[in-house]
Amino acid sequence: MNESSLGMQTHVYFKKLFRINMREKSWKYLIFALIISLLVAIIVGPDMFGNNNFEGTNSGFFTLASACIWIGIFNSIQSICKEHEIIRAEYRQGLRISAYVFAHVLWQALLCLAQTFVIFIVCCIFMDFSQSPHLLISAYAENFVTIYLLTFAAAILGLMISSISGNPTTAMTIMPFVLIIQLVMSGCLFQLKGAAKVISFFTLSRWGMVSFGCEADLYNTKANVEPVLEQFGYRYDNVLNSDLYKPEVLMLFLAWFAIIAITIFNIFVCGLALKIKNRDS
């Protein structure tokens, strides 16, 4: 084991993860994704798009982003913390922590891809993406990429939480707080200012909404509908900064890059946390 390369150990542990998850009937995660996406799509689908329908589109994408984050974290929140004793024993025998982490990352990448297909198919049935503007190839491709990046990034966030948690109970206790932070910091529920606004730039929900907003051109939708609503004394003061919703390819790529950067950071923290936990082994 000590002479095994990083690639070889990653391959070995990935196959081990695959066998374990097949034995534990991991198809239930696909069922979970199906149920959550069905609930979201049925509720927001009919009012998702339309002429100047900022409220429906913004709320719909917020709900979809929240669902992706919930599904991703649920995938992995207990994956590592339930194996701390096994990791410690195998670390003494030459386990590379990086190989172990990469194996989990690869498994989550595969699982999240399957879940994204499930979520996307449900969304296509209930939400007419053809009515949505797009910046690159098509609204379908852009939304698929965003859904996948959000779900996968949330799964890696779950791995990170699992790595620093002593046991599954602790991980599940932390999970609701993380989800609440993601929801609040999205910028869709409250107008963020000062430190809260700065913190929001390090959350998946914020960049997920920027990505969805750019793809659906919520900037111009908001601009068109706001003057009418102001006549009745109503303003969209509590939504994400509309400048980040501008339909620009650069802004879309920035949102995707931010999600990927947060994912890489969480992978690093995950590996670091496991090395610290096993430094005396």
Solvent accessible surface area in square Angstrom, and as a share of the most:
residue,aa,sasa,rsa
1,M,104,0.47
2,N,118,0.60
3,E,172,0.77
4,S,20,0.13
5,S,56,0.36
6,L,68,0.34
7,G,49,0.47
8,M,114,0.51
9,Q,3,0.01
10,T,15,0.09
11,H,108,0.48
12,V,72,0.41
13,Y,12,0.04
14,F,48,0.20
15,K,93,0.40
16,K,60,0.26
17,L,17,0.08
18,F,84,0.35
19,R,139,0.51
20,I,34,0.17
21,N,19,0.10
22,M,97,0.43
23,R,167,0.61
24,E,85,0.38
25,K,122,0.52
26,S,5,0.03
27,W,149,0.52
28,K,95,0.40
29,Y,39,0.15
30,L,52,0.26
31,I,78,0.40
32,F,43,0.18
33,A,0,0.00
34,L,65,0.32
35,I,91,0.46
36,I,36,0.18
37,S,2,0.01
38,L,59,0.29
39,L,99,0.49
40,V,13,0.07
41,A,0,0.00
42,I,96,0.49
43,I,129,0.66
44,V,20,0.12
45,G,7,0.06
46,P,107,0.67
47,D,93,0.48
48,M,0,0.00
49,F,25,0.11
50,G,41,0.40
51,N,151,0.77
52,N,74,0.38
53,N,40,0.20
54,F,1,0.01
55,E,90,0.40
56,G,14,0.14
57,T,7,0.04
58,N,9,0.05
59,S,45,0.29
60,G,0,0.00
61,F,0,0.00
62,F,33,0.14
63,T,44,0.26
64,L,1,0.01
65,A,2,0.01
66,S,24,0.16
67,A,9,0.07
68,C,0,0.00
69,I,2,0.01
70,W,102,0.36
71,I,0,0.00
72,G,0,0.00
73,I,0,0.00
74,F,75,0.31
75,N,7,0.03
76,S,0,0.00
77,I,3,0.01
78,Q,72,0.32
79,S,19,0.12
80,I,0,0.00
81,C,5,0.03
82,K,111,0.47
83,E,24,0.11
84,H,19,0.09
85,E,127,0.57
86,I,88,0.45
87,I,1,0.01
88,R,64,0.23
89,A,42,0.33
90,E,39,0.17
91,Y,67,0.25
92,R,149,0.54
93,Q,116,0.52
94,G,15,0.15
95,L,5,0.03
96,R,102,0.37
97,I,4,0.02
98,S,40,0.26
99,A,0,0.00
100,Y,13,0.05
101,V,3,0.02
102,F,83,0.34
103,A,0,0.00
104,H,4,0.02
105,V,18,0.10
106,L,91,0.45
107,W,12,0.04
108,Q,2,0.01
109,A,24,0.19
110,L,83,0.41
111,L,11,0.06
112,C,0,0.00
113,L,70,0.35
114,A,38,0.30
115,Q,0,0.00
116,T,0,0.00
117,F,105,0.44
118,V,35,0.20
119,I,1,0.01
120,F,29,0.12
121,I,101,0.51
122,V,7,0.04
123,C,1,0.01
124,C,47,0.28
125,I,123,0.62
126,F,76,0.32
127,M,1,0.01
128,D,63,0.32
129,F,0,0.00
130,S,76,0.49
131,Q,109,0.48
132,S,7,0.04
133,P,64,0.40
134,H,94,0.42
135,L,40,0.20
136,L,67,0.33
137,I,151,0.77
138,S,33,0.21
139,A,4,0.03
140,Y,89,0.34
141,A,39,0.30
142,E,2,0.01
143,N,0,0.00
144,F,41,0.17
145,V,54,0.31
146,T,0,0.00
147,I,0,0.00
148,Y,47,0.18
149,L,24,0.12
150,L,0,0.00
151,T,0,0.00
152,F,30,0.13
153,A,0,0.00
154,A,0,0.00
155,A,0,0.00
156,I,1,0.00
157,L,18,0.09
158,G,0,0.00
159,L,1,0.01
160,M,32,0.14
161,I,4,0.02
162,S,0,0.00
163,S,0,0.00
164,I,84,0.42
165,S,1,0.01
166,G,49,0.47
167,N,69,0.35
168,P,44,0.28
169,T,102,0.59
170,T,53,0.31
171,A,0,0.00
172,M,73,0.32
173,T,78,0.45
174,I,54,0.27
175,M,6,0.03
176,P,65,0.41
177,F,128,0.53
178,V,24,0.14
179,L,16,0.08
180,I,99,0.50
181,I,88,0.45
182,Q,14,0.06
183,L,61,0.30
184,V,49,0.28
185,M,29,0.13
186,S,1,0.00
187,G,1,0.01
188,C,10,0.06
189,L,74,0.37
190,F,112,0.47
191,Q,105,0.47
192,L,23,0.12
193,K,140,0.59
194,G,57,0.55
195,A,75,0.58
196,A,33,0.25
197,K,72,0.31
198,V,91,0.52
199,I,88,0.45
200,S,0,0.00
201,F,69,0.29
202,F,147,0.61
203,T,7,0.04
204,L,2,0.01
205,S,4,0.03
206,R,4,0.02
207,W,19,0.07
208,G,0,0.00
209,M,0,0.00
210,V,0,0.00
211,S,0,0.00
212,F,0,0.00
213,G,0,0.00
214,C,0,0.00
215,E,1,0.00
216,A,5,0.04
217,D,26,0.13
218,L,1,0.00
219,Y,65,0.25
220,N,62,0.32
221,T,24,0.14
222,K,22,0.09
223,A,53,0.41
224,N,83,0.43
225,V,25,0.15
226,E,27,0.12
227,P,75,0.47
228,V,80,0.46
229,L,45,0.23
230,E,75,0.34
231,Q,145,0.64
232,F,160,0.67
233,G,70,0.67
234,Y,107,0.41
235,R,123,0.45
236,Y,15,0.06
237,D,70,0.36
238,N,67,0.34
239,V,16,0.09
240,L,3,0.02
241,N,62,0.32
242,S,26,0.17
243,D,73,0.38
244,L,25,0.12
245,Y,0,0.00
246,K,67,0.28
247,P,45,0.28
248,E,82,0.37
249,V,55,0.32
250,L,141,0.70
251,M,33,0.15
252,L,0,0.00
253,F,97,0.41
254,L,79,0.39
255,A,0,0.00
256,W,30,0.11
257,F,134,0.56
258,A,14,0.11
259,I,0,0.00
260,I,75,0.38
261,A,41,0.32
262,I,27,0.14
263,T,8,0.05
264,I,107,0.55
265,F,125,0.52
266,N,6,0.03
267,I,34,0.17
268,F,128,0.53
269,V,32,0.19
270,C,1,0.01
271,G,13,0.12
272,L,82,0.41
273,A,14,0.11
274,L,0,0.00
275,K,104,0.44
276,I,87,0.44
277,K,72,0.31
278,N,2,0.01
279,R,162,0.59
280,D,131,0.68
281,S,49,0.31
